[in-house]
Amino acid sequence: MGQQPSYLVLPGYQNSDPEHWQSLWEREDPAFRRLQQEDWEHPDPDAWTDTLHRAVTGHRGPLVLVAHSLGCTTIARWAARLADRTADRAPDAGPTPVVAALLVAPPDIDRAEVPELSGFRPVELAPLPFPSVVVAASDDPWCSPERSRQFADSWGSRYVGLGPYGHLNAASGLGSWPEGRALLDELTGRTTG
């Protein structure tokens, strides 16, 4: 990949707590920084997508998106909007510094019964314009393995199915999740010592 990338961490609904693997990766490596959303408890899909767009367009150098849950849905929305902007030749369209995305535990918002998330419906299913990996557990209460695989296929992502780890969050007991970090390093071609 040449220049080492920076990593933009996109937590999901209600943010990632201090013991979430995303938070641990941020503490372990200064190349990781969190995208701060204005409201974690009442996410507005347009605001979340706009916040991501501003962060990406303001970044210099290669950027890798590291998303969990609703962060994955936000990336899919942003990529679809970016494709629309490019088709319309909007001034803020065009190439982005995003070179890859790790999409962990995408939720099936179309079937979720959480009023705060209904604005994210329907989940965008357009192909992503960069390499990506979808990682999903076999018993995620927010999404079936079949639906996770459908997301991966639609987004053009490699699919990695895991065993019974729930929503792949702090409650899953992953700690700093070295297996996830290995998937990320494989995706970006980065080697860690």
mmCIF file of the C-alpha atoms, coordinates in Angstrom:
data_MODEL
# 
_entry.id   MODEL 
# 
loop_
_atom_site.group_PDB 
_atom_site.id 
_atom_site.type_symbol 
_atom_site.label_atom_id 
_atom_site.label_alt_id 
_atom_site.label_comp_id 
_atom_site.label_asym_id 
_atom_site.label_entity_id 
_atom_site.label_seq_id 
_atom_site.pdbx_PDB_ins_code 
_atom_site.Cartn_x 
_atom_site.Cartn_y 
_atom_site.Cartn_z 
_atom_site.occupancy 
_atom_site.B_iso_or_equiv 
_atom_site.pdbx_formal_charge 
_atom_site.auth_seq_id 
_atom_site.auth_comp_id 
_atom_site.auth_asym_id 
_atom_site.auth_atom_id 
_atom_site.pdbx_PDB_model_num 
ATOM 1   C CA . MET A 1 1   ? 0.000   0.000   0.000   1.00 0.00 ? 1   MET A CA 1 
ATOM 2   C CA . GLY A 1 2   ? 3.019   2.321   0.246   1.00 0.00 ? 2   GLY A CA 1 
ATOM 3   C CA . GLN A 1 3   ? 2.389   4.984   2.877   1.00 0.00 ? 3   GLN A CA 1 
ATOM 4   C CA . GLN A 1 4   ? 1.016   3.546   6.124   1.00 0.00 ? 4   GLN A CA 1 
ATOM 5   C CA . PRO A 1 5   ? -2.686  4.336   6.457   1.00 0.00 ? 5   PRO A CA 1 
ATOM 6   C CA . SER A 1 6   ? -4.561  6.113   9.213   1.00 0.00 ? 6   SER A CA 1 
ATOM 7   C CA . TYR A 1 7   ? -7.600  4.394   10.698  1.00 0.00 ? 7   TYR A CA 1 
ATOM 8   C CA . LEU A 1 8   ? -10.939 6.072   11.273  1.00 0.00 ? 8   LEU A CA 1 
ATOM 9   C CA . VAL A 1 9   ? -12.980 4.211   13.897  1.00 0.00 ? 9   VAL A CA 1 
ATOM 10  C CA . LEU A 1 10  ? -16.761 4.307   13.428  1.00 0.00 ? 10  LEU A CA 1 
ATOM 11  C CA . PRO A 1 11  ? -18.666 3.003   16.454  1.00 0.00 ? 11  PRO A CA 1 
ATOM 12  C CA . GLY A 1 12  ? -22.320 2.121   16.281  1.00 0.00 ? 12  GLY A CA 1 
ATOM 13  C CA . TYR A 1 13  ? -25.435 3.140   18.143  1.00 0.00 ? 13  TYR A CA 1 
ATOM 14  C CA . GLN A 1 14  ? -24.632 4.391   21.674  1.00 0.00 ? 14  GLN A CA 1 
ATOM 15  C CA . ASN A 1 15  ? -20.873 4.482   20.917  1.00 0.00 ? 15  ASN A CA 1 
ATOM 16  C CA . SER A 1 16  ? -18.246 1.889   21.891  1.00 0.00 ? 16  SER A CA 1 
ATOM 17  C CA . ASP A 1 17  ? -17.514 1.584   25.587  1.00 0.00 ? 17  ASP A CA 1 
ATOM 18  C CA . PRO A 1 18  ? -13.947 1.603   27.003  1.00 0.00 ? 18  PRO A CA 1 
ATOM 19  C CA . GLU A 1 19  ? -13.607 -2.209  26.864  1.00 0.00 ? 19  GLU A CA 1 
ATOM 20  C CA . HIS A 1 20  ? -14.826 -2.510  23.262  1.00 0.00 ? 20  HIS A CA 1 
ATOM 21  C CA . TRP A 1 21  ? -12.122 -3.708  20.856  1.00 0.00 ? 21  TRP A CA 1 
ATOM 22  C CA . GLN A 1 22  ? -12.433 -0.405  18.924  1.00 0.00 ? 22  GLN A CA 1 
ATOM 23  C CA . SER A 1 23  ? -11.588 1.573   22.066  1.00 0.00 ? 23  SER A CA 1 
ATOM 24  C CA . LEU A 1 24  ? -8.726  -0.765  22.902  1.00 0.00 ? 24  LEU A CA 1 
ATOM 25  C CA . TRP A 1 25  ? -7.267  -0.440  19.394  1.00 0.00 ? 25  TRP A CA 1 
ATOM 26  C CA . GLU A 1 26  ? -7.400  3.350   19.753  1.00 0.00 ? 26  GLU A CA 1 
ATOM 27  C CA . ARG A 1 27  ? -5.505  3.194   23.040  1.00 0.00 ? 27  ARG A CA 1 
ATOM 28  C CA . GLU A 1 28  ? -2.935  0.743   21.652  1.00 0.00 ? 28  GLU A CA 1 
ATOM 29  C CA . ASP A 1 29  ? -2.157  2.534   18.380  1.00 0.00 ? 29  ASP A CA 1 
ATOM 30  C CA . PRO A 1 30  ? -2.169  6.300   17.729  1.00 0.00 ? 30  PRO A CA 1 
ATOM 31  C CA . ALA A 1 31  ? -2.942  5.664   14.033  1.00 0.00 ? 31  ALA A CA 1 
ATOM 32  C CA . PHE A 1 32  ? -6.540  4.942   15.150  1.00 0.00 ? 32  PHE A CA 1 
ATOM 33  C CA . ARG A 1 33  ? -8.902  7.820   15.911  1.00 0.00 ? 33  ARG A CA 1 
ATOM 34  C CA . ARG A 1 34  ? -12.620 7.839   16.575  1.00 0.00 ? 34  ARG A CA 1 
ATOM 35  C CA . LEU A 1 35  ? -15.168 9.608   14.432  1.00 0.00 ? 35  LEU A CA 1 
ATOM 36  C CA . GLN A 1 36  ? -17.195 11.600  16.960  1.00 0.00 ? 36  GLN A CA 1 
ATOM 37  C CA . GLN A 1 37  ? -20.890 11.772  16.203  1.00 0.00 ? 37  GLN A CA 1 
ATOM 38  C CA . GLU A 1 38  ? -22.978 14.577  17.679  1.00 0.00 ? 38  GLU A CA 1 
ATOM 39  C CA . ASP A 1 39  ? -25.621 12.291  19.176  1.00 0.00 ? 39  ASP A CA 1 
ATOM 40  C CA . TRP A 1 40  ? -24.873 8.647   19.967  1.00 0.00 ? 40  TRP A CA 1 
ATOM 41  C CA . GLU A 1 41  ? -28.260 7.977   21.606  1.00 0.00 ? 41  GLU A CA 1 
ATOM 42  C CA . HIS A 1 42  ? -30.517 9.402   18.873  1.00 0.00 ? 42  HIS A CA 1 
ATOM 43  C CA . PRO A 1 43  ? -28.553 8.917   15.645  1.00 0.00 ? 43  PRO A CA 1 
ATOM 44  C CA . ASP A 1 44  ? -29.636 10.995  12.697  1.00 0.00 ? 44  ASP A CA 1 
ATOM 45  C CA . PRO A 1 45  ? -28.699 9.202   9.472   1.00 0.00 ? 45  PRO A CA 1 
ATOM 46  C CA . ASP A 1 46  ? -27.997 12.390  7.520   1.00 0.00 ? 46  ASP A CA 1 
ATOM 47  C CA . ALA A 1 47  ? -25.922 13.899  10.323  1.00 0.00 ? 47  ALA A CA 1 
ATOM 48  C CA . TRP A 1 48  ? -23.925 10.693  10.758  1.00 0.00 ? 48  TRP A CA 1 
ATOM 49  C CA . THR A 1 49  ? -23.316 10.422  7.017   1.00 0.00 ? 49  THR A CA 1 
ATOM 50  C CA . ASP A 1 50  ? -22.329 14.099  6.740   1.00 0.00 ? 50  ASP A CA 1 
ATOM 51  C CA . THR A 1 51  ? -19.915 13.765  9.676   1.00 0.00 ? 51  THR A CA 1 
ATOM 52  C CA . LEU A 1 52  ? -18.236 10.835  7.938   1.00 0.00 ? 52  LEU A CA 1 
ATOM 53  C CA . HIS A 1 53  ? -18.096 12.709  4.636   1.00 0.00 ? 53  HIS A CA 1 
ATOM 54  C CA . ARG A 1 54  ? -16.419 15.736  6.244   1.00 0.00 ? 54  ARG A CA 1 
ATOM 55  C CA . ALA A 1 55  ? -13.867 13.527  8.011   1.00 0.00 ? 55  ALA A CA 1 
ATOM 56  C CA . VAL A 1 56  ? -13.005 11.650  4.832   1.00 0.00 ? 56  VAL A CA 1 
ATOM 57  C CA . THR A 1 57  ? -12.808 14.652  2.513   1.00 0.00 ? 57  THR A CA 1 
ATOM 58  C CA . GLY A 1 58  ? -10.682 16.531  5.035   1.00 0.00 ? 58  GLY A CA 1 
ATOM 59  C CA . HIS A 1 59  ? -8.153  13.705  5.359   1.00 0.00 ? 59  HIS A CA 1 
ATOM 60  C CA . ARG A 1 60  ? -4.795  13.520  3.589   1.00 0.00 ? 60  ARG A CA 1 
ATOM 61  C CA . GLY A 1 61  ? -3.106  10.195  2.953   1.00 0.00 ? 61  GLY A CA 1 
ATOM 62  C CA . PRO A 1 62  ? -4.578  6.676   2.833   1.00 0.00 ? 62  PRO A CA 1 
ATOM 63  C CA . LEU A 1 63  ? -7.477  6.082   5.211   1.00 0.00 ? 63  LEU A CA 1 
ATOM 64  C CA . VAL A 1 64  ? -8.998  2.808   6.404   1.00 0.00 ? 64  VAL A CA 1 
ATOM 65  C CA . LEU A 1 65  ? -12.481 2.747   7.923   1.00 0.00 ? 65  LEU A CA 1 
ATOM 66  C CA . VAL A 1 66  ? -12.938 0.469   10.947  1.00 0.00 ? 66  VAL A CA 1 
ATOM 67  C CA . ALA A 1 67  ? -16.649 0.140   11.659  1.00 0.00 ? 67  ALA A CA 1 
ATOM 68  C CA . HIS A 1 68  ? -18.836 -1.690  14.128  1.00 0.00 ? 68  HIS A CA 1 
ATOM 69  C CA . SER A 1 69  ? -22.595 -2.147  13.892  1.00 0.00 ? 69  SER A CA 1 
ATOM 70  C CA . LEU A 1 70  ? -24.361 1.085   12.854  1.00 0.00 ? 70  LEU A CA 1 
ATOM 71  C CA . GLY A 1 71  ? -20.963 2.399   11.741  1.00 0.00 ? 71  GLY A CA 1 
ATOM 72  C CA . CYS A 1 72  ? -21.145 -0.192  8.917   1.00 0.00 ? 72  CYS A CA 1 
ATOM 73  C CA . THR A 1 73  ? -24.590 1.027   7.907   1.00 0.00 ? 73  THR A CA 1 
ATOM 74  C CA . THR A 1 74  ? -23.278 4.598   7.913   1.00 0.00 ? 74  THR A CA 1 
ATOM 75  C CA . ILE A 1 75  ? -20.426 3.668   5.577   1.00 0.00 ? 75  ILE A CA 1 
ATOM 76  C CA . ALA A 1 76  ? -22.865 1.993   3.164   1.00 0.00 ? 76  ALA A CA 1 
ATOM 77  C CA . ARG A 1 77  ? -25.085 5.125   3.211   1.00 0.00 ? 77  ARG A CA 1 
ATOM 78  C CA . TRP A 1 78  ? -22.096 7.416   2.695   1.00 0.00 ? 78  TRP A CA 1 
ATOM 79  C CA . ALA A 1 79  ? -20.717 5.352   -0.205  1.00 0.00 ? 79  ALA A CA 1 
ATOM 80  C CA . ALA A 1 80  ? -24.108 5.352   -1.939  1.00 0.00 ? 80  ALA A CA 1 
ATOM 81  C CA . ARG A 1 81  ? -24.425 9.136   -1.470  1.00 0.00 ? 81  ARG A CA 1 
ATOM 82  C CA . LEU A 1 82  ? -20.889 9.593   -2.766  1.00 0.00 ? 82  LEU A CA 1 
ATOM 83  C CA . ALA A 1 83  ? -21.791 7.626   -5.894  1.00 0.00 ? 83  ALA A CA 1 
ATOM 84  C CA . ASP A 1 84  ? -24.838 9.889   -6.341  1.00 0.00 ? 84  ASP A CA 1 
ATOM 85  C CA . ARG A 1 85  ? -22.686 13.023  -5.898  1.00 0.00 ? 85  ARG A CA 1 
ATOM 86  C CA . THR A 1 86  ? -20.197 11.707  -8.439  1.00 0.00 ? 86  THR A CA 1 
ATOM 87  C CA . ALA A 1 87  ? -22.993 10.973  -10.924 1.00 0.00 ? 87  ALA A CA 1 
ATOM 88  C CA . ASP A 1 88  ? -24.333 14.503  -10.397 1.00 0.00 ? 88  ASP A CA 1 
ATOM 89  C CA . ARG A 1 89  ? -20.781 15.933  -10.647 1.00 0.00 ? 89  ARG A CA 1 
ATOM 90  C CA . ALA A 1 90  ? -21.119 17.627  -7.273  1.00 0.00 ? 90  ALA A CA 1 
ATOM 91  C CA . PRO A 1 91  ? -18.049 19.648  -6.247  1.00 0.00 ? 91  PRO A CA 1 
ATOM 92  C CA . ASP A 1 92  ? -17.473 17.506  -3.146  1.00 0.00 ? 92  ASP A CA 1 
ATOM 93  C CA . ALA A 1 93  ? -17.483 14.234  -5.102  1.00 0.00 ? 93  ALA A CA 1 
ATOM 94  C CA . GLY A 1 94  ? -14.619 12.390  -6.669  1.00 0.00 ? 94  GLY A CA 1 
ATOM 95  C CA . PRO A 1 95  ? -11.747 10.341  -5.330  1.00 0.00 ? 95  PRO A CA 1 
ATOM 96  C CA . THR A 1 96  ? -11.492 9.832   -1.586  1.00 0.00 ? 96  THR A CA 1 
ATOM 97  C CA . PRO A 1 97  ? -8.533  8.740   0.529   1.00 0.00 ? 97  PRO A CA 1 
ATOM 98  C CA . VAL A 1 98  ? -10.430 5.623   1.693   1.00 0.00 ? 98  VAL A CA 1 
ATOM 99  C CA . VAL A 1 99  ? -8.487  2.532   0.662   1.00 0.00 ? 99  VAL A CA 1 
ATOM 100 C CA . ALA A 1 100 ? -10.349 -0.170  2.624   1.00 0.00 ? 100 ALA A CA 1 
ATOM 101 C CA . ALA A 1 101 ? -12.971 -0.873  5.280   1.00 0.00 ? 101 ALA A CA 1 
ATOM 102 C CA . LEU A 1 102 ? -13.366 -3.446  8.029   1.00 0.00 ? 102 LEU A CA 1 
ATOM 103 C CA . LEU A 1 103 ? -17.117 -3.848  8.651   1.00 0.00 ? 103 LEU A CA 1 
ATOM 104 C CA . VAL A 1 104 ? -17.824 -5.735  11.861  1.00 0.00 ? 104 VAL A CA 1 
ATOM 105 C CA . ALA A 1 105 ? -21.286 -6.945  12.895  1.00 0.00 ? 105 ALA A CA 1 
ATOM 106 C CA . PRO A 1 106 ? -23.432 -4.927  10.478  1.00 0.00 ? 106 PRO A CA 1 
ATOM 107 C CA . PRO A 1 107 ? -26.948 -4.757  11.950  1.00 0.00 ? 107 PRO A CA 1 
ATOM 108 C CA . ASP A 1 108 ? -30.098 -5.637  10.075  1.00 0.00 ? 108 ASP A CA 1 
ATOM 109 C CA . ILE A 1 109 ? -31.703 -2.229  10.586  1.00 0.00 ? 109 ILE A CA 1 
ATOM 110 C CA . ASP A 1 110 ? -34.548 -3.191  8.233   1.00 0.00 ? 110 ASP A CA 1 
ATOM 111 C CA . ARG A 1 111 ? -35.729 -5.713  10.832  1.00 0.00 ? 111 ARG A CA 1 
ATOM 112 C CA . ALA A 1 112 ? -34.644 -3.941  14.027  1.00 0.00 ? 112 ALA A CA 1 
ATOM 113 C CA . GLU A 1 113 ? -37.398 -2.760  16.318  1.00 0.00 ? 113 GLU A CA 1 
ATOM 114 C CA . VAL A 1 114 ? -35.525 0.251   17.686  1.00 0.00 ? 114 VAL A CA 1 
ATOM 115 C CA . PRO A 1 115 ? -37.307 3.523   16.849  1.00 0.00 ? 115 PRO A CA 1 
ATOM 116 C CA . GLU A 1 116 ? -34.059 5.532   17.066  1.00 0.00 ? 116 GLU A CA 1 
ATOM 117 C CA . LEU A 1 117 ? -32.638 3.529   14.142  1.00 0.00 ? 117 LEU A CA 1 
ATOM 118 C CA . SER A 1 118 ? -35.577 3.526   11.734  1.00 0.00 ? 118 SER A CA 1 
ATOM 119 C CA . GLY A 1 119 ? -34.200 6.514   9.800   1.00 0.00 ? 119 GLY A CA 1 
ATOM 120 C CA . PHE A 1 120 ? -31.354 4.300   8.541   1.00 0.00 ? 120 PHE A CA 1 
ATOM 121 C CA . ARG A 1 121 ? -33.833 2.137   6.599   1.00 0.00 ? 121 ARG A CA 1 
ATOM 122 C CA . PRO A 1 122 ? -33.468 0.679   4.091   1.00 0.00 ? 122 PRO A CA 1 
ATOM 123 C CA . VAL A 1 123 ? -29.894 -0.540  4.439   1.00 0.00 ? 123 VAL A CA 1 
ATOM 124 C CA . GLU A 1 124 ? -27.964 0.564   1.348   1.00 0.00 ? 124 GLU A CA 1 
ATOM 125 C CA . LEU A 1 125 ? -26.883 -2.413  -0.740  1.00 0.00 ? 125 LEU A CA 1 
ATOM 126 C CA . ALA A 1 126 ? -24.781 -0.697  -3.427  1.00 0.00 ? 126 ALA A CA 1 
ATOM 127 C CA . PRO A 1 127 ? -21.214 -1.950  -3.976  1.00 0.00 ? 127 PRO A CA 1 
ATOM 128 C CA . LEU A 1 128 ? -18.531 -0.136  -1.996  1.00 0.00 ? 128 LEU A CA 1 
ATOM 129 C CA . PRO A 1 129 ? -15.831 1.606   -4.071  1.00 0.00 ? 129 PRO A CA 1 
ATOM 130 C CA . PHE A 1 130 ? -12.960 0.116   -2.015  1.00 0.00 ? 130 PHE A CA 1 
ATOM 131 C CA . PRO A 1 131 ? -11.933 -3.325  -0.726  1.00 0.00 ? 131 PRO A CA 1 
ATOM 132 C CA . SER A 1 132 ? -13.768 -4.419  2.391   1.00 0.00 ? 132 SER A CA 1 
ATOM 133 C CA . VAL A 1 133 ? -14.334 -7.314  4.755   1.00 0.00 ? 133 VAL A CA 1 
ATOM 134 C CA . VAL A 1 134 ? -17.589 -8.068  6.586   1.00 0.00 ? 134 VAL A CA 1 
ATOM 135 C CA . VAL A 1 135 ? -17.108 -9.953  9.853   1.00 0.00 ? 135 VAL A CA 1 
ATOM 136 C CA . ALA A 1 136 ? -20.149 -11.509 11.538  1.00 0.00 ? 136 ALA A CA 1 
ATOM 137 C CA . ALA A 1 137 ? -20.852 -13.913 14.390  1.00 0.00 ? 137 ALA A CA 1 
ATOM 138 C CA . SER A 1 138 ? -23.125 -16.913 14.039  1.00 0.00 ? 138 SER A CA 1 
ATOM 139 C CA . ASP A 1 139 ? -25.407 -15.744 16.857  1.00 0.00 ? 139 ASP A CA 1 
ATOM 140 C CA . ASP A 1 140 ? -25.505 -11.963 16.496  1.00 0.00 ? 140 ASP A CA 1 
ATOM 141 C CA . PRO A 1 141 ? -28.867 -10.837 17.920  1.00 0.00 ? 141 PRO A CA 1 
ATOM 142 C CA . TRP A 1 142 ? -28.855 -7.855  15.534  1.00 0.00 ? 142 TRP A CA 1 
ATOM 143 C CA . CYS A 1 143 ? -28.333 -9.799  12.308  1.00 0.00 ? 143 CYS A CA 1 
ATOM 144 C CA . SER A 1 144 ? -28.543 -13.362 11.021  1.00 0.00 ? 144 SER A CA 1 
ATOM 145 C CA . PRO A 1 145 ? -25.515 -14.899 9.287   1.00 0.00 ? 145 PRO A CA 1 
ATOM 146 C CA . GLU A 1 146 ? -27.561 -15.091 6.073   1.00 0.00 ? 146 GLU A CA 1 
ATOM 147 C CA . ARG A 1 147 ? -28.328 -11.377 6.139   1.00 0.00 ? 147 ARG A CA 1 
ATOM 148 C CA . SER A 1 148 ? -24.690 -10.552 6.987   1.00 0.00 ? 148 SER A CA 1 
ATOM 149 C CA . ARG A 1 149 ? -23.620 -12.575 3.973   1.00 0.00 ? 149 ARG A CA 1 
ATOM 150 C CA . GLN A 1 150 ? -26.173 -10.701 1.830   1.00 0.00 ? 150 GLN A CA 1 
ATOM 151 C CA . PHE A 1 151 ? -24.633 -7.410  2.979   1.00 0.00 ? 151 PHE A CA 1 
ATOM 152 C CA . ALA A 1 152 ? -21.158 -8.690  2.096   1.00 0.00 ? 152 ALA A CA 1 
ATOM 153 C CA . ASP A 1 153 ? -22.267 -9.879  -1.336  1.00 0.00 ? 153 ASP A CA 1 
ATOM 154 C CA . SER A 1 154 ? -24.086 -6.604  -2.089  1.00 0.00 ? 154 SER A CA 1 
ATOM 155 C CA . TRP A 1 155 ? -21.207 -4.433  -0.898  1.00 0.00 ? 155 TRP A CA 1 
ATOM 156 C CA . GLY A 1 156 ? -18.599 -6.508  -2.776  1.00 0.00 ? 156 GLY A CA 1 
ATOM 157 C CA . SER A 1 157 ? -16.976 -7.462  0.528   1.00 0.00 ? 157 SER A CA 1 
ATOM 158 C CA . ARG A 1 158 ? -15.158 -10.580 1.572   1.00 0.00 ? 158 ARG A CA 1 
ATOM 159 C CA . TYR A 1 159 ? -17.238 -12.398 4.202   1.00 0.00 ? 159 TYR A CA 1 
ATOM 160 C CA . VAL A 1 160 ? -15.720 -13.823 7.386   1.00 0.00 ? 160 VAL A CA 1 
ATOM 161 C CA . GLY A 1 161 ? -18.103 -15.816 9.561   1.00 0.00 ? 161 GLY A CA 1 
ATOM 162 C CA . LEU A 1 162 ? -17.198 -16.400 13.178  1.00 0.00 ? 162 LEU A CA 1 
ATOM 163 C CA . GLY A 1 163 ? -18.636 -18.669 15.830  1.00 0.00 ? 163 GLY A CA 1 
ATOM 164 C CA . PRO A 1 164 ? -20.948 -17.673 18.686  1.00 0.00 ? 164 PRO A CA 1 
ATOM 165 C CA . TYR A 1 165 ? -19.613 -14.260 19.750  1.00 0.00 ? 165 TYR A CA 1 
ATOM 166 C CA . GLY A 1 166 ? -22.835 -12.250 19.830  1.00 0.00 ? 166 GLY A CA 1 
ATOM 167 C CA . HIS A 1 167 ? -22.606 -8.713  18.501  1.00 0.00 ? 167 HIS A CA 1 
ATOM 168 C CA . LEU A 1 168 ? -18.774 -8.703  18.499  1.00 0.00 ? 168 LEU A CA 1 
ATOM 169 C CA . ASN A 1 169 ? -18.638 -5.990  21.145  1.00 0.00 ? 169 ASN A CA 1 
ATOM 170 C CA . ALA A 1 170 ? -17.283 -5.710  24.695  1.00 0.00 ? 170 ALA A CA 1 
ATOM 171 C CA . ALA A 1 171 ? -19.883 -8.212  25.947  1.00 0.00 ? 171 ALA A CA 1 
ATOM 172 C CA . SER A 1 172 ? -18.425 -10.778 23.529  1.00 0.00 ? 172 SER A CA 1 
ATOM 173 C CA . GLY A 1 173 ? -15.238 -10.971 25.621  1.00 0.00 ? 173 GLY A CA 1 
ATOM 174 C CA . LEU A 1 174 ? -12.940 -10.295 22.655  1.00 0.00 ? 174 LEU A CA 1 
ATOM 175 C CA . GLY A 1 175 ? -10.549 -8.009  24.543  1.00 0.00 ? 175 GLY A CA 1 
ATOM 176 C CA . SER A 1 176 ? -8.309  -6.276  22.028  1.00 0.00 ? 176 SER A CA 1 
ATOM 177 C CA . TRP A 1 177 ? -9.391  -8.902  19.485  1.00 0.00 ? 177 TRP A CA 1 
ATOM 178 C CA . PRO A 1 178 ? -6.101  -9.927  17.840  1.00 0.00 ? 178 PRO A CA 1 
ATOM 179 C CA . GLU A 1 179 ? -7.965  -11.984 15.226  1.00 0.00 ? 179 GLU A CA 1 
ATOM 180 C CA . GLY A 1 180 ? -9.783  -8.845  14.094  1.00 0.00 ? 180 GLY A CA 1 
ATOM 181 C CA . ARG A 1 181 ? -6.531  -6.931  13.968  1.00 0.00 ? 181 ARG A CA 1 
ATOM 182 C CA . ALA A 1 182 ? -5.041  -9.703  11.820  1.00 0.00 ? 182 ALA A CA 1 
ATOM 183 C CA . LEU A 1 183 ? -8.003  -9.400  9.425   1.00 0.00 ? 183 LEU A CA 1 
ATOM 184 C CA . LEU A 1 184 ? -7.453  -5.652  9.255   1.00 0.00 ? 184 LEU A CA 1 
ATOM 185 C CA . ASP A 1 185 ? -3.732  -6.077  8.605   1.00 0.00 ? 185 ASP A CA 1 
ATOM 186 C CA . GLU A 1 186 ? -4.477  -8.626  5.882   1.00 0.00 ? 186 GLU A CA 1 
ATOM 187 C CA . LEU A 1 187 ? -6.999  -6.249  4.299   1.00 0.00 ? 187 LEU A CA 1 
ATOM 188 C CA . THR A 1 188 ? -4.525  -3.370  4.206   1.00 0.00 ? 188 THR A CA 1 
ATOM 189 C CA . GLY A 1 189 ? -1.424  -5.420  3.420   1.00 0.00 ? 189 GLY A CA 1 
ATOM 190 C CA . ARG A 1 190 ? 0.149   -4.163  6.627   1.00 0.00 ? 190 ARG A CA 1 
ATOM 191 C CA . THR A 1 191 ? 2.460   -6.313  8.657   1.00 0.00 ? 191 THR A CA 1 
ATOM 192 C CA . THR A 1 192 ? 2.726   -5.951  12.384  1.00 0.00 ? 192 THR A CA 1 
ATOM 193 C CA . GLY A 1 193 ? 5.679   -7.039  14.413  1.00 0.00 ? 193 GLY A CA 1 
# 
